[in-house]
Amino acid sequence: MMLRWLRAPGIIRRLFPDFVWRYNSGEKKVYLTFDDGPIPESTMWTLDLLKEKGIRATFFCVGDNVRKYPNLYQKIVDDGHAVGNHTHNHLRGWYNNTQKYVENVILASEFIDSKLFRPPYGLIKRSQAKYLQTDYKIIMWDVLSGDYRQDISPERCYRDVLEKVRPGSILLFHNHLKSEKNMRYTIPRLIDELHAQGYEFGVCH
């Protein structure tokens, strides 16, 4: 599974060339993204930090979480961040038929106003992608932080991400309880270090 790699191998990217893995504009810019929210325990902290640092990010939201926390979702939007659809129930595409998967994305769209989509776990069938690409741009990632991993330290998480960043990188972090320790340690340090290296931060589009 690609989730074991910090960066998806080239062969996987070539299988899905229409997905956005990285923005190759030539600008020294990176794109912070957060999956799985919004949840009060993590998303609010993330929003406060981003406001403090003066940067915008992209939040790929689970529809059912938006249903439960509509005010938190609205704060993401009001703060100027981009949002994307991450299905309604965080479904794994490989383990669900195309009709069920697409219907779950459509259900999420009742709560999430966006034409950006990221498949949970990065797992999506060609048939699902073909259908969704009529309405959505599918955004993957260039660097997977591994913040959800319990077998690495926060410092290791930070160093691993910093080592892989390059111009145009889409960086994937999470807004859920499992990632709290590593994410909270890594994000502020990463922002400061990348700013020091001359990077700007953008939102997915």
C-alpha positions as CSV (number, residue, x, y, z in Angstrom):
1,M,0.0,0.0,0.0
2,M,1.3,3.5,-0.8
3,L,0.6,4.7,2.7
4,R,3.8,3.0,3.8
5,W,5.8,5.5,1.7
6,L,6.5,9.1,2.5
7,R,6.3,9.7,-1.2
8,A,4.3,7.6,-3.6
9,P,6.6,5.8,-6.1
10,G,6.6,7.1,-9.6
11,I,4.9,4.0,-11.0
12,I,1.8,4.7,-8.9
13,R,1.8,8.3,-10.1
14,R,2.0,7.1,-13.7
15,L,-1.0,4.9,-13.2
16,F,-3.1,7.9,-12.3
17,P,-1.5,10.8,-14.3
18,D,-4.7,12.9,-14.1
19,F,-4.5,13.2,-10.3
20,V,-2.7,16.1,-8.8
21,W,0.3,14.9,-6.9
22,R,2.4,18.1,-6.9
23,Y,2.2,21.6,-8.3
24,N,5.0,22.0,-10.8
25,S,4.7,25.7,-11.3
26,G,8.4,26.4,-10.6
27,E,7.5,28.5,-7.6
28,K,9.1,27.9,-4.2
29,K,5.7,27.1,-2.7
30,V,4.2,24.2,-0.7
31,Y,0.7,23.2,0.1
32,L,-0.3,22.1,3.6
33,T,-3.4,19.8,3.6
34,F,-5.3,18.3,6.5
35,D,-7.5,15.2,6.1
36,D,-10.4,13.7,8.2
37,G,-11.7,16.7,10.1
38,P,-13.2,18.8,11.2
39,I,-13.1,17.8,14.9
40,P,-13.0,20.3,17.8
41,E,-10.0,18.7,19.5
42,S,-7.7,19.1,16.5
43,T,-9.1,21.4,13.9
44,M,-9.5,24.4,16.2
45,W,-5.9,24.2,17.3
46,T,-4.8,23.9,13.6
47,L,-6.9,27.0,12.6
48,D,-5.4,29.1,15.5
49,L,-1.9,28.1,14.5
50,L,-2.4,28.9,10.8
51,K,-3.9,32.3,11.7
52,E,-0.9,33.0,14.0
53,K,1.5,32.1,11.2
54,G,-0.5,34.0,8.5
55,I,-0.9,31.1,6.1
56,R,-3.7,29.2,4.4
57,A,-4.1,25.5,4.0
58,T,-6.6,23.0,2.4
59,F,-8.9,20.8,4.6
60,F,-10.2,17.6,3.0
61,C,-13.3,17.1,5.2
62,V,-15.3,14.1,6.1
63,G,-19.0,14.9,5.4
64,D,-20.3,13.4,8.5
65,N,-17.9,15.4,10.6
66,V,-19.1,18.6,8.8
67,R,-22.7,17.5,9.6
68,K,-21.7,17.2,13.3
69,Y,-19.6,20.3,13.5
70,P,-21.0,22.8,10.9
71,N,-19.8,25.9,12.8
72,L,-16.2,24.5,12.8
73,Y,-16.5,23.8,9.1
74,Q,-17.7,27.4,8.5
75,K,-14.8,28.7,10.5
76,I,-12.4,26.9,8.1
77,V,-14.1,28.7,5.2
78,D,-14.4,32.0,6.9
79,D,-10.6,32.0,7.8
80,G,-9.9,31.8,4.1
81,H,-8.8,28.2,3.8
82,A,-9.7,25.9,0.9
83,V,-11.9,22.8,1.5
84,G,-12.2,19.5,-0.3
85,N,-14.5,16.4,-0.2
86,H,-13.1,13.3,1.6
87,T,-16.3,11.2,1.3
88,H,-19.1,11.2,3.9
89,N,-17.9,8.2,5.9
90,H,-14.2,7.9,5.2
91,L,-14.7,5.0,2.8
92,R,-11.9,2.9,1.3
93,G,-12.4,2.9,-2.4
94,W,-10.9,-0.5,-3.0
95,Y,-13.4,-2.2,-0.6
96,N,-16.5,-0.6,-1.9
97,N,-18.3,-0.9,-5.2
98,T,-18.3,2.2,-7.4
99,Q,-22.0,3.0,-7.0
100,K,-21.8,3.0,-3.2
101,Y,-18.5,5.0,-3.2
102,V,-19.8,7.7,-5.5
103,E,-23.1,8.0,-3.6
104,N,-21.1,8.5,-0.4
105,V,-19.1,11.3,-2.1
106,I,-22.4,12.9,-3.3
107,L,-23.8,12.7,0.2
108,A,-20.7,14.5,1.5
109,S,-21.2,17.2,-1.2
110,E,-24.5,18.2,0.6
111,F,-22.3,19.5,3.4
112,I,-19.0,20.4,1.6
113,D,-19.0,23.0,-1.1
114,S,-16.0,22.1,-3.2
115,K,-14.9,20.5,-6.4
116,L,-11.7,19.1,-4.9
117,F,-11.6,15.5,-3.8
118,R,-9.1,13.3,-2.0
119,P,-9.8,9.5,-1.6
120,P,-9.4,8.3,2.0
121,Y,-6.1,6.3,2.4
122,G,-5.4,7.1,-1.3
123,L,-7.4,4.0,-2.2
124,I,-9.6,4.5,-5.3
125,K,-10.6,2.3,-8.2
126,R,-10.2,3.4,-11.8
127,S,-14.0,3.2,-12.2
128,Q,-14.6,5.4,-9.2
129,A,-12.0,7.9,-10.3
130,K,-13.4,8.0,-13.9
131,Y,-16.9,8.9,-12.6
132,L,-15.8,11.4,-10.0
133,Q,-13.4,13.2,-12.4
134,T,-16.4,14.5,-14.4
135,D,-17.1,16.8,-11.4
136,Y,-14.0,16.8,-9.2
137,K,-10.3,17.4,-9.4
138,I,-8.6,14.6,-7.5
139,I,-5.8,15.8,-5.2
140,M,-3.3,13.4,-3.8
141,W,0.0,14.3,-2.2
142,D,3.7,14.5,-2.7
143,V,4.7,14.0,1.0
144,L,2.8,11.9,3.5
145,S,3.7,13.0,7.0
146,G,2.9,9.8,8.8
147,D,1.6,11.8,11.7
148,Y,-0.9,9.0,12.5
149,R,1.9,6.5,13.2
150,Q,2.4,5.5,16.8
151,D,5.8,3.9,16.1
152,I,7.6,7.2,15.3
153,S,8.5,10.1,17.5
154,P,7.3,13.6,16.9
155,E,10.9,14.6,16.0
156,R,11.1,11.7,13.5
157,C,7.9,12.9,11.9
158,Y,9.2,16.4,11.5
159,R,12.6,15.3,10.1
160,D,11.0,12.9,7.7
161,V,8.7,15.5,6.2
162,L,11.4,18.2,6.1
163,E,13.8,15.9,4.3
164,K,11.2,15.2,1.5
165,V,9.8,18.7,0.9
166,R,10.5,20.3,-2.5
167,P,9.0,23.1,-4.5
168,G,5.4,22.3,-5.3
169,S,5.0,19.6,-2.6
170,I,1.5,18.8,-1.3
171,L,2.0,17.9,2.3
172,L,-0.6,15.6,4.0
173,F,-1.4,15.8,7.7
174,H,-4.4,14.8,9.6
175,N,-7.0,16.3,11.9
176,H,-7.9,13.4,14.1
177,L,-6.9,12.3,17.6
178,K,-4.5,9.6,16.5
179,S,-2.2,12.2,14.8
180,E,-2.4,14.8,17.6
181,K,1.0,14.3,19.2
182,N,3.1,14.2,16.0
183,M,1.0,16.8,14.1
184,R,1.2,19.4,16.9
185,Y,4.9,19.0,17.2
186,T,5.7,19.0,13.5
187,I,3.5,21.7,12.0
188,P,4.7,24.8,13.8
189,R,8.4,23.8,13.4
190,L,7.9,22.9,9.7
191,I,6.2,26.2,9.0
192,D,9.0,28.2,10.6
193,E,11.7,26.2,8.9
194,L,10.1,26.4,5.5
195,H,9.6,30.1,5.8
196,A,13.2,30.5,6.8
197,Q,14.1,28.6,3.6
198,G,12.1,31.0,1.5
199,Y,9.0,28.9,0.9
200,E,5.5,30.4,0.6
201,F,2.3,28.4,1.4
202,G,-0.6,28.0,-1.0
203,V,-4.0,26.3,-1.2
204,C,-4.9,23.4,-3.5
205,H,-6.8,24.4,-6.6
